[in-house]
């Protein structure tokens, strides 16, 4: 079976989020858009390291970069909300699977015929 574009997007997102520093960057950017320097200061990271992490997040489509109108040197980073949808959809599928499994187990465990056999 050929992977879909959603699979590639999901793989890229999970790959990008596999690093704790990048997850912290996403957490901070969910609070509000920030400059790279502000992010670096918040997570105590060198500008060079931060730049590499931001590149991974941008390539995965999780973060977007915007310039400031009167200053071409300043870049503002924010979370790209649509990029989180494949993760949310995948998590909903996993939750649904677990919910169905738990309901089936509960029905099995509460089966009166099964309980009668256990006493014998």
NORFEN-V677666 format. One record per run of one state. SS is the DSSP state (h for helix, s for strand, l for the rest). FROM is the first residue (numbers start at 1). LEN is the number of residues. If there is no record, write none. Layout:
ss-><SS;SS>
from-><FROM;FROM>
len-><LEN;LEN>
This chain:
ss-><l;h;l;h;l;s;h;l;h;l;s;l;s;l;h;l;h;l>
from-><1;5;17;20;32;34;36;43;47;60;63;69;71;80;81;110;112;120>
len-><4;12;3;12;2;2;7;4;13;3;6;2;9;1;29;2;8;1>
